Amino acid sequence: MTSIIAWLALGLIAGALAKLIYPGSQGGGIFSTIGLGILGALVGGYLGQVLLGSGAAASATAGAFSIGSIIFAVLGAILLIFIWGLVARRAA
């Protein structure tokens, strides 16, 4: 149960920071922010682990709280915002 709460908290923090950093209006409410942050943690953690072999990136994929895991989660969420913007622009 505590790991689910940790994932939700990490997702909320990472998603909110990514939306603050990335320029433009992304829209969405708290649930999309949490989802974006959780997916960003998975993407950022995976890419960081593959490219850098970083322990902080591995902790991001496990939902652990550390500065490194939050950084990788935010970077992954920013990447997802960018990709979503490209997909939405082509669909419109």
Backbone atoms as SQL, in Angstrom:
CREATE TABLE atoms (id INTEGER PRIMARY KEY, chain TEXT, resi INTEGER, resn TEXT, atom TEXT, x REAL, y REAL, z REAL);
INSERT INTO atoms VALUES
  (1, 'A', 1, 'MET', 'N', 0.828, -1.203, 0.000),
  (2, 'A', 1, 'MET', 'CA', 0.000, 0.000, 0.000),
  (3, 'A', 1, 'MET', 'C', 0.864, 1.256, 0.000),
  (4, 'A', 2, 'THR', 'N', 1.952, 1.241, 0.768),
  (5, 'A', 2, 'THR', 'CA', 2.799, 2.430, 0.820),
  (6, 'A', 2, 'THR', 'C', 3.521, 2.657, -0.499),
  (7, 'A', 3, 'SER', 'N', 3.807, 1.591, -1.261),
  (8, 'A', 3, 'SER', 'CA', 4.474, 1.789, -2.543),
  (9, 'A', 3, 'SER', 'C', 3.536, 2.473, -3.546),
  (10, 'A', 4, 'ILE', 'N', 2.247, 2.188, -3.468),
  (11, 'A', 4, 'ILE', 'CA', 1.284, 2.864, -4.343),
  (12, 'A', 4, 'ILE', 'C', 1.231, 4.346, -4.012),
  (13, 'A', 5, 'ILE', 'N', 1.222, 4.662, -2.732),
  (14, 'A', 5, 'ILE', 'CA', 1.213, 6.068, -2.307),
  (15, 'A', 5, 'ILE', 'C', 2.504, 6.755, -2.731),
  (16, 'A', 6, 'ALA', 'N', 3.636, 6.048, -2.645),
  (17, 'A', 6, 'ALA', 'CA', 4.911, 6.618, -3.077),
  (18, 'A', 6, 'ALA', 'C', 4.900, 6.897, -4.576),
  (19, 'A', 7, 'TRP', 'N', 4.350, 5.966, -5.374),
  (20, 'A', 7, 'TRP', 'CA', 4.245, 6.185, -6.812),
  (21, 'A', 7, 'TRP', 'C', 3.376, 7.403, -7.120),
  (22, 'A', 8, 'LEU', 'N', 2.246, 7.516, -6.434),
  (23, 'A', 8, 'LEU', 'CA', 1.351, 8.652, -6.658),
  (24, 'A', 8, 'LEU', 'C', 2.024, 9.967, -6.279),
  (25, 'A', 9, 'ALA', 'N', 2.715, 9.975, -5.153),
  (26, 'A', 9, 'ALA', 'CA', 3.392, 11.205, -4.712),
  (27, 'A', 9, 'ALA', 'C', 4.518, 11.573, -5.669),
  (28, 'A', 10, 'LEU', 'N', 5.336, 10.591, -6.069),
  (29, 'A', 10, 'LEU', 'CA', 6.416, 10.860, -7.022),
  (30, 'A', 10, 'LEU', 'C', 5.835, 11.325, -8.353),
  (31, 'A', 11, 'GLY', 'N', 4.743, 10.713, -8.786),
  (32, 'A', 11, 'GLY', 'CA', 4.103, 11.120, -10.037),
  (33, 'A', 11, 'GLY', 'C', 3.571, 12.537, -9.980),
  (34, 'A', 12, 'LEU', 'N', 2.950, 12.897, -8.863),
  (35, 'A', 12, 'LEU', 'CA', 2.426, 14.252, -8.718),
  (36, 'A', 12, 'LEU', 'C', 3.548, 15.278, -8.723),
  (37, 'A', 13, 'ILE', 'N', 4.605, 15.007, -7.987),
  (38, 'A', 13, 'ILE', 'CA', 5.732, 15.937, -7.927),
  (39, 'A', 13, 'ILE', 'C', 6.397, 16.069, -9.290),
  (40, 'A', 14, 'ALA', 'N', 6.715, 14.938, -9.917),
  (41, 'A', 14, 'ALA', 'CA', 7.400, 14.963, -11.212),
  (42, 'A', 14, 'ALA', 'C', 6.533, 15.597, -12.291),
  (43, 'A', 15, 'GLY', 'N', 5.254, 15.248, -12.331),
  (44, 'A', 15, 'GLY', 'CA', 4.363, 15.816, -13.337),
  (45, 'A', 15, 'GLY', 'C', 4.184, 17.315, -13.168),
  (46, 'A', 16, 'ALA', 'N', 4.039, 17.760, -11.923),
  (47, 'A', 16, 'ALA', 'CA', 3.875, 19.193, -11.664),
  (48, 'A', 16, 'ALA', 'C', 5.141, 19.964, -12.028),
  (49, 'A', 17, 'LEU', 'N', 6.304, 19.430, -11.672),
  (50, 'A', 17, 'LEU', 'CA', 7.558, 20.103, -12.028),
  (51, 'A', 17, 'LEU', 'C', 7.762, 20.142, -13.536),
  (52, 'A', 18, 'ALA', 'N', 7.422, 19.061, -14.214),
  (53, 'A', 18, 'ALA', 'CA', 7.568, 19.033, -15.675),
  (54, 'A', 18, 'ALA', 'C', 6.657, 20.053, -16.334),
  (55, 'A', 19, 'LYS', 'N', 5.426, 20.174, -15.832),
  (56, 'A', 19, 'LYS', 'CA', 4.499, 21.161, -16.407),
  (57, 'A', 19, 'LYS', 'C', 4.962, 22.583, -16.117),
  (58, 'A', 20, 'LEU', 'N', 5.626, 22.805, -14.978),
  (59, 'A', 20, 'LEU', 'CA', 6.159, 24.131, -14.674),
  (60, 'A', 20, 'LEU', 'C', 7.350, 24.474, -15.561),
  (61, 'A', 21, 'ILE', 'N', 8.194, 23.496, -15.830),
  (62, 'A', 21, 'ILE', 'CA', 9.412, 23.730, -16.602),
  (63, 'A', 21, 'ILE', 'C', 9.126, 23.849, -18.088),
  (64, 'A', 22, 'TYR', 'N', 8.276, 22.973, -18.617),
  (65, 'A', 22, 'TYR', 'CA', 8.022, 22.940, -20.050),
  (66, 'A', 22, 'TYR', 'C', 7.153, 24.127, -20.453),
  (67, 'A', 23, 'PRO', 'N', 7.554, 24.876, -21.491),
  (68, 'A', 23, 'PRO', 'CA', 6.772, 26.043, -21.888),
  (69, 'A', 23, 'PRO', 'C', 5.466, 25.650, -22.565),
  (70, 'A', 24, 'GLY', 'N', 4.484, 26.530, -22.460),
  (71, 'A', 24, 'GLY', 'CA', 3.198, 26.308, -23.103),
  (72, 'A', 24, 'GLY', 'C', 2.164, 25.792, -22.140),
  (73, 'A', 25, 'SER', 'N', 0.957, 25.635, -22.664),
  (74, 'A', 25, 'SER', 'CA', -0.147, 25.148, -21.852),
  (75, 'A', 25, 'SER', 'C', -0.417, 23.693, -22.202),
  (76, 'A', 26, 'GLN', 'N', -0.269, 22.806, -21.205),
  (77, 'A', 26, 'GLN', 'CA', -0.493, 21.393, -21.455),
  (78, 'A', 26, 'GLN', 'C', -1.896, 20.957, -21.084),
  (79, 'A', 27, 'GLY', 'N', -2.570, 21.722, -20.252),
  (80, 'A', 27, 'GLY', 'CA', -3.921, 21.366, -19.838),
  (81, 'A', 27, 'GLY', 'C', -3.914, 20.146, -18.940),
  (82, 'A', 28, 'GLY', 'N', -5.083, 19.619, -18.674),
  (83, 'A', 28, 'GLY', 'CA', -5.189, 18.418, -17.845),
  (84, 'A', 28, 'GLY', 'C', -5.286, 18.779, -16.380),
  (85, 'A', 29, 'GLY', 'N', -5.855, 17.894, -15.620),
  (86, 'A', 29, 'GLY', 'CA', -6.027, 18.106, -14.196),
  (87, 'A', 29, 'GLY', 'C', -5.005, 17.329, -13.388),
  (88, 'A', 30, 'ILE', 'N', -5.357, 17.093, -12.143),
  (89, 'A', 30, 'ILE', 'CA', -4.430, 16.438, -11.229),
  (90, 'A', 30, 'ILE', 'C', -4.166, 14.989, -11.626),
  (91, 'A', 31, 'PHE', 'N', -5.174, 14.293, -12.159),
  (92, 'A', 31, 'PHE', 'CA', -4.981, 12.898, -12.541),
  (93, 'A', 31, 'PHE', 'C', -4.055, 12.773, -13.743),
  (94, 'A', 32, 'SER', 'N', -4.178, 13.678, -14.699),
  (95, 'A', 32, 'SER', 'CA', -3.266, 13.631, -15.847),
  (96, 'A', 32, 'SER', 'C', -1.853, 14.012, -15.420),
  (97, 'A', 33, 'THR', 'N', -1.732, 14.920, -14.452),
  (98, 'A', 33, 'THR', 'CA', -0.415, 15.293, -13.944),
  (99, 'A', 33, 'THR', 'C', 0.248, 14.116, -13.241),
  (100, 'A', 34, 'ILE', 'N', -0.511, 13.394, -12.424),
  (101, 'A', 34, 'ILE', 'CA', 0.028, 12.225, -11.734),
  (102, 'A', 34, 'ILE', 'C', 0.411, 11.140, -12.746),
  (103, 'A', 35, 'GLY', 'N', -0.474, 10.882, -13.701),
  (104, 'A', 35, 'GLY', 'CA', -0.174, 9.885, -14.727),
  (105, 'A', 35, 'GLY', 'C', 1.048, 10.245, -15.541),
  (106, 'A', 36, 'LEU', 'N', 1.152, 11.518, -15.903),
  (107, 'A', 36, 'LEU', 'CA', 2.307, 11.998, -16.645),
  (108, 'A', 36, 'LEU', 'C', 3.585, 11.810, -15.837),
  (109, 'A', 37, 'GLY', 'N', 3.520, 12.109, -14.555),
  (110, 'A', 37, 'GLY', 'CA', 4.694, 11.952, -13.702),
  (111, 'A', 37, 'GLY', 'C', 5.088, 10.500, -13.514),
  (112, 'A', 38, 'ILE', 'N', 4.110, 9.608, -13.338),
  (113, 'A', 38, 'ILE', 'CA', 4.419, 8.183, -13.175),
  (114, 'A', 38, 'ILE', 'C', 5.019, 7.617, -14.459),
  (115, 'A', 39, 'LEU', 'N', 4.406, 7.923, -15.588),
  (116, 'A', 39, 'LEU', 'CA', 4.970, 7.466, -16.860),
  (117, 'A', 39, 'LEU', 'C', 6.332, 8.100, -17.111),
  (118, 'A', 40, 'GLY', 'N', 6.472, 9.358, -16.722),
  (119, 'A', 40, 'GLY', 'CA', 7.768, 10.029, -16.851),
  (120, 'A', 40, 'GLY', 'C', 8.832, 9.371, -16.000),
  (121, 'A', 41, 'ALA', 'N', 8.462, 8.914, -14.806),
  (122, 'A', 41, 'ALA', 'CA', 9.417, 8.204, -13.949),
  (123, 'A', 41, 'ALA', 'C', 9.862, 6.905, -14.611),
  (124, 'A', 42, 'LEU', 'N', 8.917, 6.203, -15.220),
  (125, 'A', 42, 'LEU', 'CA', 9.272, 4.961, -15.904),
  (126, 'A', 42, 'LEU', 'C', 10.180, 5.222, -17.107),
  (127, 'A', 43, 'VAL', 'N', 9.799, 6.202, -17.931),
  (128, 'A', 43, 'VAL', 'CA', 10.586, 6.513, -19.126),
  (129, 'A', 43, 'VAL', 'C', 11.951, 7.081, -18.740),
  (130, 'A', 44, 'GLY', 'N', 11.975, 8.055, -17.855),
  (131, 'A', 44, 'GLY', 'CA', 13.233, 8.670, -17.441),
  (132, 'A', 44, 'GLY', 'C', 14.136, 7.682, -16.727),
  (133, 'A', 45, 'GLY', 'N', 13.561, 6.859, -15.875),
  (134, 'A', 45, 'GLY', 'CA', 14.353, 5.863, -15.177),
  (135, 'A', 45, 'GLY', 'C', 14.949, 4.840, -16.123),
  (136, 'A', 46, 'TYR', 'N', 14.144, 4.386, -17.075),
  (137, 'A', 46, 'TYR', 'CA', 14.633, 3.407, -18.045),
  (138, 'A', 46, 'TYR', 'C', 15.747, 3.998, -18.907),
  (139, 'A', 47, 'LEU', 'N', 15.509, 5.194, -19.457),
  (140, 'A', 47, 'LEU', 'CA', 16.521, 5.809, -20.314),
  (141, 'A', 47, 'LEU', 'C', 17.794, 6.136, -19.540),
  (142, 'A', 48, 'GLY', 'N', 17.649, 6.618, -18.314),
  (143, 'A', 48, 'GLY', 'CA', 18.825, 6.905, -17.503),
  (144, 'A', 48, 'GLY', 'C', 19.609, 5.660, -17.162),
  (145, 'A', 49, 'GLN', 'N', 18.905, 4.575, -16.904),
  (146, 'A', 49, 'GLN', 'CA', 19.563, 3.319, -16.578),
  (147, 'A', 49, 'GLN', 'C', 20.290, 2.757, -17.801),
  (148, 'A', 50, 'VAL', 'N', 19.661, 2.853, -18.966),
  (149, 'A', 50, 'VAL', 'CA', 20.271, 2.325, -20.183),
  (150, 'A', 50, 'VAL', 'C', 21.446, 3.189, -20.623),
  (151, 'A', 51, 'LEU', 'N', 21.251, 4.505, -20.643),
  (152, 'A', 51, 'LEU', 'CA', 22.282, 5.395, -21.166),
  (153, 'A', 51, 'LEU', 'C', 23.408, 5.669, -20.174),
  (154, 'A', 52, 'LEU', 'N', 23.065, 5.812, -18.896),
  (155, 'A', 52, 'LEU', 'CA', 24.064, 6.204, -17.905),
  (156, 'A', 52, 'LEU', 'C', 24.410, 5.108, -16.913),
  (157, 'A', 53, 'GLY', 'N', 23.568, 4.099, -16.812),
  (158, 'A', 53, 'GLY', 'CA', 23.776, 3.068, -15.808),
  (159, 'A', 53, 'GLY', 'C', 23.666, 3.622, -14.401),
  (160, 'A', 54, 'SER', 'N', 22.828, 4.614, -14.218),
  (161, 'A', 54, 'SER', 'CA', 22.728, 5.348, -12.957),
  (162, 'A', 54, 'SER', 'C', 21.839, 4.638, -11.946),
  (163, 'A', 55, 'GLY', 'N', 22.284, 4.598, -10.687),
  (164, 'A', 55, 'GLY', 'CA', 21.464, 4.049, -9.609),
  (165, 'A', 55, 'GLY', 'C', 20.272, 4.930, -9.311),
  (166, 'A', 56, 'ALA', 'N', 20.410, 6.236, -9.489),
  (167, 'A', 56, 'ALA', 'CA', 19.294, 7.162, -9.270),
  (168, 'A', 56, 'ALA', 'C', 18.192, 6.911, -10.290),
  (169, 'A', 57, 'ALA', 'N', 18.581, 6.583, -11.507),
  (170, 'A', 57, 'ALA', 'CA', 17.590, 6.276, -12.534),
  (171, 'A', 57, 'ALA', 'C', 16.853, 4.992, -12.187),
  (172, 'A', 58, 'ALA', 'N', 17.574, 4.023, -11.645),
  (173, 'A', 58, 'ALA', 'CA', 16.932, 2.770, -11.251),
  (174, 'A', 58, 'ALA', 'C', 15.933, 3.006, -10.136),
  (175, 'A', 59, 'SER', 'N', 16.243, 3.909, -9.217),
  (176, 'A', 59, 'SER', 'CA', 15.305, 4.191, -8.131),
  (177, 'A', 59, 'SER', 'C', 14.081, 4.930, -8.635),
  (178, 'A', 60, 'ALA', 'N', 14.215, 5.661, -9.740),
  (179, 'A', 60, 'ALA', 'CA', 13.048, 6.325, -10.324),
  (180, 'A', 60, 'ALA', 'C', 12.072, 5.296, -10.865),
  (181, 'A', 61, 'THR', 'N', 12.585, 4.212, -11.428),
  (182, 'A', 61, 'THR', 'CA', 11.686, 3.185, -11.944),
  (183, 'A', 61, 'THR', 'C', 11.042, 2.404, -10.807),
  (184, 'A', 62, 'ALA', 'N', 11.665, 2.430, -9.622),
  (185, 'A', 62, 'ALA', 'CA', 11.102, 1.715, -8.471),
  (186, 'A', 62, 'ALA', 'C', 10.197, 2.606, -7.638),
  (187, 'A', 63, 'GLY', 'N', 10.111, 3.887, -7.962),
  (188, 'A', 63, 'GLY', 'CA', 9.234, 4.799, -7.236),
  (189, 'A', 63, 'GLY', 'C', 9.820, 5.308, -5.940),
  (190, 'A', 64, 'ALA', 'N', 11.130, 5.199, -5.766),
  (191, 'A', 64, 'ALA', 'CA', 11.776, 5.652, -4.536),
  (192, 'A', 64, 'ALA', 'C', 11.973, 7.166, -4.584),
  (193, 'A', 65, 'PHE', 'N', 12.002, 7.780, -3.408),
  (194, 'A', 65, 'PHE', 'CA', 12.206, 9.222, -3.322),
  (195, 'A', 65, 'PHE', 'C', 13.671, 9.541, -3.112),
  (196, 'A', 66, 'SER', 'N', 14.248, 10.262, -4.040),
  (197, 'A', 66, 'SER', 'CA', 15.582, 10.829, -3.920),
  (198, 'A', 66, 'SER', 'C', 15.651, 11.968, -4.930),
  (199, 'A', 67, 'ILE', 'N', 16.650, 12.797, -4.792),
  (200, 'A', 67, 'ILE', 'CA', 16.797, 13.902, -5.746),
  (201, 'A', 67, 'ILE', 'C', 17.002, 13.347, -7.153),
  (202, 'A', 68, 'GLY', 'N', 17.827, 12.324, -7.266),
  (203, 'A', 68, 'GLY', 'CA', 18.084, 11.725, -8.578),
  (204, 'A', 68, 'GLY', 'C', 16.844, 11.132, -9.209),
  (205, 'A', 69, 'SER', 'N', 16.045, 10.443, -8.410),
  (206, 'A', 69, 'SER', 'CA', 14.837, 9.828, -8.975),
  (207, 'A', 69, 'SER', 'C', 13.846, 10.894, -9.420),
  (208, 'A', 70, 'ILE', 'N', 13.743, 11.982, -8.670),
  (209, 'A', 70, 'ILE', 'CA', 12.838, 13.065, -9.068),
  (210, 'A', 70, 'ILE', 'C', 13.344, 13.730, -10.343),
  (211, 'A', 71, 'ILE', 'N', 14.654, 13.929, -10.459),
  (212, 'A', 71, 'ILE', 'CA', 15.216, 14.545, -11.668),
  (213, 'A', 71, 'ILE', 'C', 14.939, 13.676, -12.889),
  (214, 'A', 72, 'PHE', 'N', 15.204, 12.370, -12.779),
  (215, 'A', 72, 'PHE', 'CA', 14.956, 11.474, -13.913),
  (216, 'A', 72, 'PHE', 'C', 13.466, 11.399, -14.231),
  (217, 'A', 73, 'ALA', 'N', 12.613, 11.409, -13.228),
  (218, 'A', 73, 'ALA', 'CA', 11.176, 11.374, -13.469),
  (219, 'A', 73, 'ALA', 'C', 10.704, 12.641, -14.170),
  (220, 'A', 74, 'VAL', 'N', 11.228, 13.789, -13.765),
  (221, 'A', 74, 'VAL', 'CA', 10.859, 15.056, -14.400),
  (222, 'A', 74, 'VAL', 'C', 11.351, 15.087, -15.846),
  (223, 'A', 75, 'LEU', 'N', 12.582, 14.640, -16.075),
  (224, 'A', 75, 'LEU', 'CA', 13.098, 14.616, -17.448),
  (225, 'A', 75, 'LEU', 'C', 12.270, 13.687, -18.335),
  (226, 'A', 76, 'GLY', 'N', 11.876, 12.546, -17.796),
  (227, 'A', 76, 'GLY', 'CA', 11.010, 11.636, -18.553),
  (228, 'A', 76, 'GLY', 'C', 9.654, 12.257, -18.833),
  (229, 'A', 77, 'ALA', 'N', 9.098, 12.968, -17.860),
  (230, 'A', 77, 'ALA', 'CA', 7.798, 13.616, -18.053),
  (231, 'A', 77, 'ALA', 'C', 7.896, 14.737, -19.080),
  (232, 'A', 78, 'ILE', 'N', 8.998, 15.487, -19.075),
  (233, 'A', 78, 'ILE', 'CA', 9.187, 16.540, -20.076),
  (234, 'A', 78, 'ILE', 'C', 9.277, 15.922, -21.467),
  (235, 'A', 79, 'LEU', 'N', 9.978, 14.798, -21.584),
  (236, 'A', 79, 'LEU', 'CA', 10.058, 14.102, -22.866),
  (237, 'A', 79, 'LEU', 'C', 8.672, 13.657, -23.328),
  (238, 'A', 80, 'LEU', 'N', 7.864, 13.159, -22.410),
  (239, 'A', 80, 'LEU', 'CA', 6.500, 12.742, -22.769),
  (240, 'A', 80, 'LEU', 'C', 5.631, 13.921, -23.181),
  (241, 'A', 81, 'ILE', 'N', 5.778, 15.059, -22.505),
  (242, 'A', 81, 'ILE', 'CA', 5.026, 16.263, -22.897),
  (243, 'A', 81, 'ILE', 'C', 5.407, 16.669, -24.316),
  (244, 'A', 82, 'PHE', 'N', 6.693, 16.633, -24.617),
  (245, 'A', 82, 'PHE', 'CA', 7.172, 17.000, -25.947),
  (246, 'A', 82, 'PHE', 'C', 6.599, 16.056, -27.012),
  (247, 'A', 83, 'ILE', 'N', 6.673, 14.757, -26.754),
  (248, 'A', 83, 'ILE', 'CA', 6.147, 13.770, -27.708),
  (249, 'A', 83, 'ILE', 'C', 4.642, 13.935, -27.867),
  (250, 'A', 84, 'TRP', 'N', 3.939, 14.148, -26.752),
  (251, 'A', 84, 'TRP', 'CA', 2.485, 14.347, -26.830),
  (252, 'A', 84, 'TRP', 'C', 2.153, 15.586, -27.666),
  (253, 'A', 85, 'GLY', 'N', 2.931, 16.648, -27.527),
  (254, 'A', 85, 'GLY', 'CA', 2.720, 17.849, -28.320),
  (255, 'A', 85, 'GLY', 'C', 2.897, 17.582, -29.805),
  (256, 'A', 86, 'LEU', 'N', 3.892, 16.767, -30.163),
  (257, 'A', 86, 'LEU', 'CA', 4.100, 16.425, -31.573),
  (258, 'A', 86, 'LEU', 'C', 2.948, 15.599, -32.119),
  (259, 'A', 87, 'VAL', 'N', 2.488, 14.626, -31.332),
  (260, 'A', 87, 'VAL', 'CA', 1.387, 13.756, -31.770),
  (261, 'A', 87, 'VAL', 'C', 0.097, 14.563, -31.892),
  (262, 'A', 88, 'ALA', 'N', -0.186, 15.405, -30.920),
  (263, 'A', 88, 'ALA', 'CA', -1.421, 16.190, -30.942),
  (264, 'A', 88, 'ALA', 'C', -1.414, 17.203, -32.092),
  (265, 'A', 89, 'ARG', 'N', -0.257, 17.746, -32.395),
  (266, 'A', 89, 'ARG', 'CA', -0.173, 18.721, -33.470),
  (267, 'A', 89, 'ARG', 'C', -0.420, 18.054, -34.832),
  (268, 'A', 90, 'ARG', 'N', 0.090, 16.844, -35.008),
  (269, 'A', 90, 'ARG', 'CA', -0.126, 16.133, -36.283),
  (270, 'A', 90, 'ARG', 'C', -1.566, 15.675, -36.448),
  (271, 'A', 91, 'ALA', 'N', -2.198, 15.331, -35.321),
  (272, 'A', 91, 'ALA', 'CA', -3.587, 14.859, -35.385),
  (273, 'A', 91, 'ALA', 'C', -4.550, 15.993, -35.690),
  (274, 'A', 92, 'ALA', 'N', -4.180, 17.208, -35.340),
  (275, 'A', 92, 'ALA', 'CA', -5.088, 18.342, -35.532),
  (276, 'A', 92, 'ALA', 'C', -5.030, 18.884, -36.925);
